[in-house]
Amino acid sequence: MEYLKNAFLRIHPIPEESLDKLISIASIETYEKGYLLAEVNKFTKNFYLLKKGLVSSFYSDKNNRKYIRTIFTPGSTTGCIRSLIEKTPCNLTYDCLTECEVYKFDFQKFEDFAKDDIHLTNLYNKVLKNIYVKLESKIYDLAVLNATERYLDMKKEIPNIENLIPQYQIASYLNITPVQLSRIRKEIYSK
């Protein structure tokens, strides 16, 4: 549980007593590649802190083509936050792209603790701010950066991503086709 303590302290400093409350509702889980943490049109009750592996959030169109919105890396919180907050079915699916080790939390218990503990309330606010900033950055990247710049930024964040997931998933995350990704990689690595 030391990893868990350090992960939350990196997000926002909180006293040991508050950390202990949070840890009391955590369980460590290992999921195989392809396991769905949350599914579109289904309710969810958990959120996760990713210790190892990669998780994606995606939606599918009417032709069942997947569009990866976010790739979560170790140290990230993940899960269908909108569903948890609004108590509505998920609008995205959350999928383990690789084998994952996660800390699983019951969101309602966390919210109950946060109502009575200002330190957990502040941690919750900080996590939501981090999610907002990450999403705003992704929107900016899609609007302003070209595909090559987005690819290079992704490689800075996840240097070995080509060894972890297939090219079509990387292309989906970058909002390009696998053929475009192949051309970008060829151009970059031929220099």
Protein Blocks (a to p, Z undefined) as FASTA:
>chain_A
ZZmmmmmmmmogcdfklmmmmmmmgccddddehiafbdehiacfbdcddfbdcddddddd
fkopacdfbdcdehiacdjfklmmnopacfbdcddfbdcddddddfklmmmmmmmmmklm
mmmmmmmmmmmmmmmmmmmmmmmmcfklmmmmmmmmmmmlmmmpcfklmmmmnopafklm
mmmmmmmmmZZ
